[in-house]
Amino acid sequence: MDARTPAAAIRGIGYSIRATAPEFEDLPAKLDEAEGLGVDFVELPAFAWNLVVDGRVLEDRLDRLVRMTGNRPFGYTVHGPLAINLMSPKARLPRHEALLDAMIAISGALGAVNLVLHTGCVRGDDDVDVAYSRQRDALARAGDKAGEAGVTLCVENIFRFEPMRETALPSRLAAELDALDHPHVRATLDVSHAFLRTTEARVDFLNEISALAPFARHVHVHDSFGRPLESWTMDEAERLALGEGDLHLPVGWGAIKWDEVAARCRFAPGTVVNLELHRRYWSELPAQIPVVRALADRFAEAAGVPA
């Protein structure tokens, strides 16, 4: 598989590095690890670094980050702040758009191909249809800026957590992106998030992900059991033992039937497959890279385009 062959169904594989230092001084060692593993992309956790203050990019930090990430044999994707919510109430929305604009600028400076942001949610008594309309308008504006920066915004499906009235099922997110029809606004299909959301909604998991897959240019793979976090727990190990919540397990540890996922999803050329592993399972990372490559190959075969 070659990350530099855009005609391929799958552009390459990568994984999300985990942030442990807000000034990212530990980043070179993490990139050395990725280089040793031979991946095509690294997903940078920009949401966890001191890069933006009140919508303003800290240029000295960004310059340092650009220098740190240069001269590596892989490309980059960026995960933007999880707090960005383009379905926010109208009075609050400008702050979220300003933060997204800053992340687009950061992603462009890093030469990242994709910027991941979560789809919006409604927590209060806002009108849901109006909130979806606000999100479409905001994504159209952001998509124009992303295109100028050479970045694709990849809107990620999530699941309902905390007090949340609405967040899009994968099929609804597909419909929103189809209605928007912007070349620089596509999807991140998070398979495990879809498993959690569809289990809670009692709708068919495979039908839902197959609806979103053609709009995706980015795929997050990790495992779970599709169970909401319902029990009180003190430690992550207890969540693992109960099999509850968004566990970010190694592929194959949970209940997702990956062969069925590969058979049903038809990804467009140029899609990046990215492993999102919880840091407590980091010892599994070297063994997971060939697993993710094999899965990406199955995605490519299903799409009918050589990897």
N, C-alpha and C positions, 0 to 999 in steps of 0.2 A: 504494500500500500504506500502511495507516495503523496505526501501532503502538498506537493507542488503540481498536482495534476487535477485542475479544476473540473475536467470533464468526468471524473470519477464520481460515482454515486456518493461515496464516502471520501471526504477530503483528507481525513486523517483521524487519529485518536489522540486523546490527551487525558489529563486529570487535573483536578483542582488542588493546588497547594493550599495548605492551611496556615493562616496568619497567626504568629505568636508574638510578634514585635510590632507595635504601632508605627514605628519609624522604619520598618522593613530592613533592618540591618542584618537580619538572618537570611535574607533572600538569596544571596549568592550560593550558599550551601544547598538551598532547596533546588535551585536551578542546576547545580552540579548533579544532584540526585536525579533530576529529570533527564539530564543529558545521558547519564549512565544507563537509564532505563530505555532510552531510544524512542521516546514518544515524539509525535509530530506537533503537538500543541501543549501548552501549559495554560491553565486558567488561573488568572491572577485575582486574588481576593481584595479588590480595590475598596470594597465596602468596609473593610476592617483597618485601613491605613489612614494616617493623618495626611490627607491630600486636599480636602475641601473644607472651607470655613464659611458657613452661611452662603453657600452657592459660589464662592470664589475659590478658584484653584490656587493652591500654594505652589507657585512656580518653582521655587527652589527645591521643594520635595519632588515635584514632577521631573525636573531636570535630573535629579539624582536617580530617580527610578528609571528614566530612559537610559541613562548610562549603565545602570546595573543589568538591564535586560538586553542590552545590545550584544551582538556577536555570538549568538547561540544558534544551534542547528535546528531549532524548532520555531514555530510561530506562537502567537499568543491569542487568547480570548480573555475577556474581562468579565467578572461578575460585579455588577453594580450594586448599590445599596439596597438591601431588602426593604428599607423603610419607604422607598419611592412608591407612591400610590397615586396613580393617575385617575383614580375614581374618587379621590378626596373631595370634600366639600369645596365649593367654588372659592371661598375666601382663603383656603389653605393651599389650593392647587399651585399657585405661582412658586411657592417654595420648593415643591416637589419637581416642577419643571426646571427650575434653576439648577437643582442638584443633578437632574438628568443631563442638562446641557453641559455641566461641568464634567460629568462622566464621559460624555461623547468626546469632548475635547481631550480628556486624558487617554481614552482608548485610541483616538486618532494619533496622538503623539507617540503612543507605544506601538503603532502599526498593527493593532489588534484587528482581527477579521470580524469578530462578533462581540457585542456587548449584551450581556444577559441582564434583563430586569424582570421582576415578578409582575404578573398581571395584577390589576387592581382588585380592591375589595371594598365592600360597603359595611361599615360597622355601626353607624348611627341610623337615623330615621330618614336618610336621604332617599329620594326616588331612584330606584335601581336603573330604570331605563335612561333617566337623565344622566346618571353616573357613567353608564356605558357610553353615552354620547360624548360626555366630557373626555373620557379616555380615548375614544377614536380621534377626536380633534387634537388632543395633546400628542398622540402618537404620530399623527400626520405632520405636525410641526417638528417634532423630534426626528422623524424619519428624513425630512428635508435636510436637517443639520447633520444627521448621520451620513447621508449620502455625500455631502460636501467633505466630510472627514474620512470617507472611505471605509465606513463601518456599517455593519448590519445590526440593527436592534433585534434581539431575539427574545420575545415575550414568553416568559415561562409560566406554565400552568402550576397552580399551587392547590392547597386543600384548605378547608375551613379550620381555623384554630382560634383560640381566644374567643371573645365575643365577635363573631363575624356572621353577618346575615347572608352575604352573597360573595362568591368568587366564581369565576367561570369554570364550568366543566370543560374538558378538552374540546368537545364538539362546539360549545358556545364560543370559545376562544378562536377556533377555526373559522366560525361564521363571522366573528368580528374582524379578523384579519382579511378574510375574503371581501367583506364590505369595504374595508379601508383600501385594499389593493395597492399597497405602497411597496415599491421594489426593495426598500431598505428597512422594512418592518416585517419580520418573519417571526417564527416561533422557536422557543426551546421546548421540546417535548421532554418533560421529566417523567419517566415511566413510573417510578415509585410514587411520586406525588399523585399521578393519575390513579394508581391503584388505591391509594388512601381516599381520594375524593370520590371515586366511583363506588367504592364499597359503602361509604357513608351515605351517598345519594341513592344507592340500590339501583344502579344502572350498569349496563354491560361494559366492562373494562376494555375488552378488545375492540368493540365497536367505537368506543370513545377515542382511544389512541390512534386507531386507523383513520379517524376523521381529521386529527390534527397533524399526523405525520407528513402529509404532502406540503404543509405550510412551514415545516421545521427546517431550519438550517443548522440546528444545534440539538443534541440529544444528551440529557443527563441520565447516566445509568448508575444505579445503586439499588440495593434490595431492601425489602420489608415484608411484612405479613398483611399489609392492607388494613390494619386495625388502628383506629384512632387511639390516642393516648387517653385512657379512661381511668387508670389507677394512679393513686398517689405513689410516687417513688422518690427516694433520696438520691440514688446514684444511677448513672447511665447503665450500669450492669444490670440493674433491676428491670429497666425498660427492655433490655435485651432478653433477659430471662422470661419476661412476660410476653415478649413479641409485640409490644405496643408502640405506636407512634412512628415518627419520621426518623428511622434508625440509621440510615445511610450505611447499610451493611455491605460487605463484599458481595459481588454478583455470585449467586448460587447459595447464599446463606439463608435467604428468605423464601417466600412462597410464590414469587413471580415466575411464571412459565416463559422463560426467555425464548425458547424455540417458537412458541406461539406468537410472541411479540414480533419476532423477526419475520414470521410467515405473513402476518397481517399488515405490517407497516410498509409503506412505499415512500421512501425518502427521496427528495430531489437531489440532483447532482450538487456536490460541494458541501454536503452536510458534515459537521464535525461531531464525533462521538466522544463524550467526556465523562470520565469516572469521577463521581463525587463521594469520596470515602470519608467517614468520620475518623478523626485523628486517633481514636482509641484502637482502630483496626489497621493502623499504618504498617504494622509488620506484615500484613497481607498484600501490600502494594506490589512488590515484585512479581508475585504469583498472579496478581490480577491483570497485569498488562497483557499477557498472551490471551487471557480470557476475554478481555475487552476487544482485542484485535480479532479474535475468532467471531465474536458477536458482530462486530462491524462488517466482517466479510459476509456474514449471513444477511445483514441488512442490505449490502450491495447486491448479493445474489437475488434477493427478493425484488429489488428494484429493477433488475434486469440490465444493470450497468456495471461493467467490470470495476473492481476495487482498485 
